[in-house]
Amino acid sequence: MKVLILGSGAREHALAWAIERSKRNAGLFCLPGNAGTEDLALNLPGDPADPATVIKAWKSSGADLVVVGPEAPLAAGVADALRAEGAKVFGPGASAAMLESSKSFGRALADKAGVPCARTERFKTLPDFERWLGSHRGGRSAWASGTLVLKKSGLAAGKGVFESADRSELASFAAQVLADDELLVEEYLSGYELSVFALTDGTDYAILPPCADHKKALAGNLGPNTGGMGAICPVPSADKALMAMVDKHIVAPTFKMMAKEGLGYRGVLFFGIMVTQSGPKLLEYNVRWGDPETQSLFPLLATDPLDMLEAAAAGSVAGMEARLRDQAAVGVTVASGGYPGAYAKGIPVDELPPSDHNALVFHAGTARSKGRKLVTGGGRCFTVVGLGADYFEAHTHAMEAARKVRFEGAWFRPDIGKAFFLD
């Protein structure tokens, strides 16, 4: 089977790595890919969010399956355009992609489905938000008197969330969002995050082993939110009982409501969940594989990834079970100085460890200079994934490899996954 992957991040590099190892792989293409995928696939130039460019690449490559990695092409209707041409596509059309491209839309569907979520208010103007904020800072509403979570409704590359109890900071962030988008204000939930992926063929679904992302920039879950500083798989606390609750109260009601609303699609639905003392609650929907969760999940798969992807895109996932090898994975993001704020691009990479049985290195947006020197291309530059018999061995391998990723300003969060093993 020939496969075309859309995107240029570490998620797409991890997908390419897994697909290239499949016994069914007969040719692999990435549009546009990065300096890492060029060792596994033929990188094709172009904008993955431009339907005409993608259709041309699909036809010229002869790909039997198109896997859409990032959210922007999905929101732009690339999957719709490909299916109209007869392509087999892993990923939703633009209407279903609104579950992610509009957090307001996604939350409305969750509310109709009766999915447990944080209490939420929505605002379209700054004066309305400021009036509401002023009336709730005096303790007249218990949930709104402490830390609040502000979210940009539209796509924000994982950085459209702000948490604070300071009125001036909240108003400043709200002003930025409301200049051109809708604002969601949510109750602050305490607990730990769980990333749950469900393959869907438009009718049935199959839940994969969950991962745990780490959104905060700094150790101890401190600092600003990011697109993800690392992830672990498996998650020790995500036992059968917890996953049964997630399915019963969040996943199943969501798919039932999606069917009722005509939003079924072929791909993966990502449930961002906060596990609280009162049970799991939905944070948000995403309509693609998570980044950095993909980098930790796919290296552990014992199931052929092409069997999974094709079943969702062109077959049935009923009865499918994604099996993991008896190992642990710890993914650590190596970021550029300044991230998640302003950062430089095109920084020469001085050293990069090779991928081996102990650790894998996935590139995110990297490129080659005219002299073929490897250079950075974004804020999150690499994901190093340590593998081991258990979490502790995997974490050791991840740290050893992350320290060998060297470019000016490189940094990483050293405590990915540790909180799950503290008494």
VMD Tcl script that draws the C-alpha trace (Angstrom):
set ca {
  {0.00 0.00 0.00}
  {1.25 3.47 -0.92}
  {0.58 6.19 1.62}
  {0.68 10.00 1.49}
  {1.06 11.75 4.87}
  {0.16 15.44 5.14}
  {2.11 17.57 7.61}
  {5.62 18.46 8.75}
  {5.68 17.88 12.50}
  {7.07 15.25 14.84}
  {3.63 13.60 14.77}
  {3.96 13.09 11.02}
  {7.56 11.86 11.40}
  {6.33 9.29 13.95}
  {3.53 8.20 11.63}
  {6.02 7.88 8.77}
  {8.39 5.86 10.98}
  {5.62 3.44 11.92}
  {4.20 3.09 8.40}
  {7.65 2.62 6.84}
  {8.13 -0.40 9.11}
  {4.81 -1.97 8.10}
  {4.97 -5.15 6.01}
  {2.28 -3.60 3.83}
  {4.27 -0.48 2.98}
  {4.82 -0.20 -0.77}
  {5.74 3.47 -0.97}
  {5.62 6.43 1.39}
  {5.23 10.14 0.62}
  {5.09 13.21 2.89}
  {3.76 16.65 2.00}
  {5.79 18.60 2.90}
  {7.51 16.43 5.53}
  {10.72 17.52 7.24}
  {14.41 16.67 7.43}
  {13.58 13.54 9.40}
  {10.92 12.14 7.08}
  {13.22 12.48 4.06}
  {15.08 9.40 5.34}
  {11.86 7.36 5.29}
  {9.75 8.81 2.51}
  {9.76 11.01 -0.57}
  {9.05 14.56 0.59}
  {6.80 16.52 -1.76}
  {6.71 20.34 -1.82}
  {3.55 22.31 -1.16}
  {1.00 23.51 1.36}
  {-0.86 20.59 2.99}
  {-3.83 22.89 3.66}
  {-4.31 23.70 -0.05}
  {-6.77 21.21 -1.57}
  {-5.54 21.64 -5.16}
  {-1.92 21.02 -4.15}
  {-2.84 17.94 -2.13}
  {-5.01 16.45 -4.90}
  {-2.17 16.90 -7.38}
  {0.27 15.20 -5.00}
  {-2.16 12.33 -4.36}
  {-2.60 11.70 -8.07}
  {1.09 11.95 -8.93}
  {2.13 9.68 -6.05}
  {-0.46 7.02 -6.75}
  {-1.13 6.78 -3.02}
  {-3.78 4.29 -1.93}
  {-4.35 6.13 1.35}
  {-3.97 9.74 2.49}
  {-3.36 10.32 6.20}
  {-3.99 13.90 7.29}
  {-1.77 14.79 10.24}
  {-2.48 18.39 11.42}
  {-5.77 20.09 12.10}
  {-5.39 23.01 9.67}
  {-5.81 20.92 6.47}
  {-8.86 19.23 7.99}
  {-10.45 22.57 8.85}
  {-9.65 23.77 5.32}
  {-11.65 20.91 3.78}
  {-8.74 18.96 2.31}
  {-10.33 15.61 3.25}
  {-13.58 16.66 1.56}
  {-11.75 17.59 -1.64}
  {-9.81 14.33 -1.70}
  {-12.89 12.18 -1.14}
  {-14.69 14.03 -3.92}
  {-11.88 12.81 -6.20}
  {-12.24 9.23 -4.99}
  {-9.34 9.08 -2.51}
  {-9.31 6.99 0.65}
  {-8.67 9.46 3.47}
  {-7.92 9.16 7.17}
  {-9.43 12.31 8.65}
  {-12.75 14.18 8.85}
  {-14.31 16.67 6.49}
  {-14.54 20.34 7.41}
  {-17.97 20.07 9.06}
  {-16.85 17.41 11.55}
  {-13.46 19.12 11.95}
  {-15.36 21.94 13.65}
  {-15.27 19.78 16.77}
  {-11.69 21.06 17.02}
  {-11.60 24.18 14.85}
  {-14.37 25.70 16.99}
  {-14.14 24.89 20.69}
  {-17.52 26.53 21.10}
  {-19.03 24.11 18.58}
  {-17.36 21.15 20.26}
  {-18.52 22.17 23.72}
  {-22.08 22.64 22.45}
  {-22.09 19.09 21.10}
  {-20.67 17.74 24.37}
  {-23.37 19.55 26.33}
  {-26.11 18.12 24.13}
  {-24.61 14.67 24.58}
  {-24.58 15.03 28.35}
  {-20.81 14.63 28.53}
  {-19.33 15.83 31.86}
  {-17.25 18.98 31.28}
  {-16.02 21.98 33.18}
  {-18.63 24.68 33.72}
  {-18.38 27.09 30.82}
  {-19.40 30.58 29.74}
  {-19.05 31.93 26.17}
  {-18.37 35.52 25.10}
  {-18.24 37.34 21.78}
  {-17.42 40.84 23.02}
  {-14.92 42.20 25.53}
  {-17.43 44.42 27.39}
  {-19.66 41.40 28.02}
  {-16.73 39.42 29.38}
  {-15.52 42.29 31.58}
  {-19.01 42.79 33.04}
  {-19.28 39.08 33.81}
  {-15.79 38.99 35.28}
  {-16.49 41.99 37.49}
  {-19.69 40.46 38.84}
  {-17.98 37.16 39.73}
  {-14.74 38.29 41.33}
  {-16.47 39.02 44.61}
  {-17.28 35.40 45.35}
  {-20.90 35.42 44.21}
  {-20.04 32.45 42.01}
  {-17.76 29.92 43.66}
  {-16.36 28.46 40.45}
  {-15.65 31.85 38.91}
  {-13.97 33.46 41.92}
  {-10.65 31.60 41.72}
  {-8.46 30.50 38.82}
  {-10.22 30.59 35.48}
  {-9.34 28.90 32.19}
  {-9.71 31.08 29.10}
  {-9.76 29.44 25.66}
  {-9.67 30.77 22.15}
  {-12.49 29.04 20.28}
  {-10.61 28.70 16.99}
  {-7.39 26.90 16.12}
  {-4.36 28.10 18.06}
  {-1.71 25.37 17.57}
  {-2.16 24.19 21.14}
  {-1.42 27.61 22.63}
  {-4.86 29.21 22.84}
  {-5.38 28.47 26.54}
  {-4.62 30.77 29.46}
  {-5.03 30.13 33.19}
  {-5.00 32.83 35.85}
  {-6.77 34.22 38.90}
  {-5.58 37.76 38.16}
  {-8.31 39.97 36.73}
  {-5.99 42.19 34.67}
  {-4.21 39.17 33.12}
  {-7.55 37.56 32.28}
  {-8.84 40.74 30.68}
  {-5.66 41.16 28.64}
  {-5.83 37.64 27.22}
  {-9.54 38.00 26.57}
  {-8.96 41.20 24.62}
  {-6.48 39.44 22.34}
  {-8.88 36.57 21.64}
  {-12.03 38.66 21.26}
  {-10.39 40.87 18.67}
  {-11.22 38.20 16.09}
  {-12.68 35.13 17.80}
  {-15.06 33.80 20.42}
  {-13.88 33.26 24.00}
  {-14.70 30.34 26.28}
  {-14.31 30.77 30.03}
  {-14.11 27.54 31.97}
  {-13.97 26.33 35.53}
  {-10.45 25.33 36.58}
  {-10.28 21.55 37.05}
  {-7.73 19.80 39.26}
  {-6.41 16.36 38.42}
  {-4.30 14.91 35.64}
  {-4.73 14.92 31.89}
  {-5.44 11.82 29.86}
  {-5.36 11.63 26.07}
  {-7.80 9.05 24.72}
  {-7.91 8.17 21.01}
  {-10.82 6.41 19.34}
  {-10.53 5.10 15.80}
  {-13.80 5.52 13.94}
  {-15.09 4.36 10.56}
  {-18.10 6.66 10.73}
  {-20.25 4.09 12.50}
  {-18.25 2.07 15.00}
  {-15.29 3.05 17.14}
  {-12.34 1.37 18.86}
  {-10.55 2.95 21.81}
  {-6.75 2.80 21.84}
  {-4.51 2.62 24.93}
  {-4.37 6.17 26.36}
  {-1.42 8.50 26.76}
  {-0.73 11.36 29.16}
  {0.39 14.69 27.71}
  {2.22 17.37 29.72}
  {1.05 20.82 28.63}
  {2.91 23.06 31.08}
  {6.32 24.32 30.03}
  {8.19 23.74 33.27}
  {8.81 20.90 35.71}
  {6.17 20.42 38.36}
  {3.42 21.47 35.91}
  {4.42 25.11 36.19}
  {4.76 27.88 33.65}
  {2.68 28.71 30.57}
  {0.74 26.26 28.45}
  {2.42 24.81 25.39}
  {1.49 22.51 22.53}
  {2.87 19.66 24.64}
  {6.25 19.11 26.29}
  {6.11 15.33 26.28}
  {3.90 12.29 26.81}
  {4.00 8.84 28.33}
  {2.41 5.57 27.29}
  {1.02 3.49 28.90}
  {-0.51 5.48 31.77}
  {-0.32 3.49 35.03}
  {-3.53 4.92 36.53}
  {-5.61 4.32 33.39}
  {-6.89 0.88 34.40}
  {-9.89 -0.97 32.97}
  {-12.26 0.61 35.48}
  {-11.25 4.17 34.59}
  {-11.35 3.49 30.85}
  {-14.81 1.94 31.21}
  {-15.97 5.18 32.86}
  {-14.39 7.24 30.08}
  {-16.15 5.16 27.45}
  {-19.53 5.14 29.19}
  {-19.71 8.82 30.15}
  {-17.62 10.56 27.46}
  {-16.75 8.49 24.36}
  {-20.00 6.60 23.73}
  {-22.32 9.61 24.28}
  {-20.14 11.70 21.98}
  {-20.32 9.24 19.09}
  {-24.06 8.80 19.62}
  {-24.58 12.55 19.36}
  {-22.22 12.82 16.38}
  {-24.33 10.23 14.55}
  {-27.49 12.14 15.41}
  {-25.93 15.38 14.13}
  {-24.55 13.77 10.95}
  {-20.92 14.30 11.97}
  {-19.62 10.76 11.56}
  {-16.27 10.47 9.82}
  {-13.37 8.14 9.08}
  {-10.31 8.85 11.17}
  {-9.52 9.33 14.84}
  {-11.28 11.38 17.51}
  {-9.02 12.57 20.32}
  {-10.64 13.17 23.71}
  {-8.64 15.49 25.96}
  {-9.73 14.48 29.46}
  {-9.07 15.71 32.99}
  {-9.33 12.95 35.56}
  {-10.68 14.66 38.68}
  {-11.65 13.37 42.11}
  {-15.25 13.33 40.93}
  {-14.42 11.37 37.79}
  {-13.19 12.04 34.23}
  {-14.33 15.24 32.52}
  {-13.89 16.33 28.92}
  {-11.52 19.23 28.26}
  {-11.77 19.31 24.47}
  {-12.10 17.33 21.27}
  {-9.39 17.08 18.63}
  {-9.97 15.41 15.27}
  {-6.46 14.07 14.64}
  {-3.67 12.23 16.41}
  {-2.18 14.18 19.30}
  {1.27 15.70 19.30}
  {3.34 14.64 21.30}
  {1.19 11.59 22.15}
  {1.65 10.00 18.71}
  {5.40 9.88 19.21}
  {4.99 7.78 22.38}
  {2.04 5.63 21.27}
  {3.08 4.43 17.81}
  {6.50 3.01 18.74}
  {4.71 0.69 21.19}
  {2.13 -0.67 18.73}
  {2.21 -4.39 18.12}
  {-0.71 -3.99 15.69}
  {0.27 -3.05 12.13}
  {-0.45 0.69 11.84}
  {-1.62 0.35 8.25}
  {-4.25 -2.17 9.31}
  {-5.57 0.41 11.80}
  {-5.47 3.37 9.47}
  {-7.01 1.53 6.52}
  {-9.77 0.04 8.68}
  {-10.84 3.52 9.71}
  {-10.43 5.08 6.26}
  {-11.96 2.41 4.08}
  {-13.23 -0.52 6.16}
  {-14.55 -1.29 9.61}
  {-13.01 -0.88 13.06}
  {-15.62 -3.09 14.72}
  {-13.82 -5.62 16.89}
  {-10.41 -4.06 16.27}
  {-8.02 -4.05 19.22}
  {-4.82 -2.02 19.10}
  {-2.25 -4.07 20.99}
  {0.86 -2.63 22.64}
  {4.16 -4.36 23.15}
  {5.09 -4.97 26.78}
  {7.18 -1.82 27.03}
  {6.94 1.78 28.17}
  {7.61 4.97 26.23}
  {8.52 8.42 27.53}
  {8.48 11.21 24.96}
  {10.35 14.43 25.73}
  {10.05 17.56 23.60}
  {13.26 19.46 22.94}
  {12.25 23.08 22.35}
  {13.84 26.26 21.09}
  {14.83 29.05 23.46}
  {11.89 31.35 24.16}
  {9.18 28.82 23.39}
  {6.19 29.03 23.91}
  {6.84 32.74 23.45}
  {8.93 34.27 20.68}
  {11.69 32.02 19.37}
  {14.19 31.93 16.53}
  {14.03 29.58 13.54}
  {16.78 28.21 11.34}
  {19.14 27.49 14.24}
  {21.90 25.04 13.22}
  {21.68 21.69 14.99}
  {25.15 20.79 16.25}
  {24.46 17.26 17.45}
  {21.65 14.74 17.24}
  {21.72 11.23 18.72}
  {20.91 8.35 16.37}
  {17.66 6.46 16.82}
  {18.16 2.96 18.24}
  {16.33 0.34 20.33}
  {16.65 2.54 23.45}
  {15.52 5.89 22.04}
  {13.96 7.38 18.92}
  {14.34 10.93 17.64}
  {11.45 12.54 15.74}
  {11.89 15.87 13.93}
  {9.35 18.70 14.07}
  {9.50 21.08 11.13}
  {13.25 20.74 10.67}
  {14.87 21.53 7.34}
  {18.21 21.48 5.53}
  {20.14 24.65 4.70}
  {21.65 25.15 1.26}
  {24.75 23.47 2.58}
  {22.62 20.52 3.83}
  {23.10 21.57 7.44}
  {20.23 20.50 9.70}
  {18.37 23.54 11.09}
  {15.35 24.05 13.36}
  {12.01 25.16 11.98}
  {9.74 25.81 14.93}
  {9.34 26.20 18.67}
  {9.16 22.49 19.41}
  {12.07 21.10 17.43}
  {12.38 17.40 18.30}
  {10.66 14.71 20.31}
  {13.00 12.18 21.89}
  {11.23 8.97 22.89}
  {12.89 6.71 25.43}
  {11.86 3.05 25.39}
  {12.27 0.52 28.17}
  {10.87 -2.41 30.07}
  {9.17 0.06 32.43}
  {8.70 3.79 32.89}
  {11.94 4.29 34.81}
  {14.12 2.63 32.18}
  {12.32 4.50 29.41}
  {12.75 7.82 31.23}
  {16.46 7.18 31.72}
  {16.90 6.50 28.01}
  {14.86 9.61 27.12}
  {17.02 11.82 29.33}
  {20.24 10.39 27.93}
  {19.12 11.06 24.37}
  {17.58 14.49 25.08}
  {20.89 15.74 26.49}
  {22.55 14.82 23.19}
  {20.24 17.06 21.16}
  {22.34 20.16 20.88}
  {21.56 23.50 19.30}
  {21.70 27.03 20.68}
  {18.94 27.56 23.25}
  {17.77 23.93 23.35}
  {15.85 22.95 26.48}
  {13.43 20.30 27.67}
  {11.25 19.44 30.63}
  {12.98 16.70 32.68}
  {10.05 15.34 34.72}
  {7.73 13.95 32.03}
  {5.63 11.22 33.63}
  {7.19 11.37 37.10}
  {4.03 12.60 38.83}
  {2.33 9.29 38.08}
  {4.87 7.48 40.22}
  {4.93 9.77 43.27}
  {3.26 8.62 46.47}
}
mol new
graphics top color blue
foreach p $ca { graphics top sphere $p radius 0.5 }
foreach p [lrange $ca 0 end-1] q [lrange $ca 1 end] { graphics top cylinder $p $q radius 0.2 }
display resetview
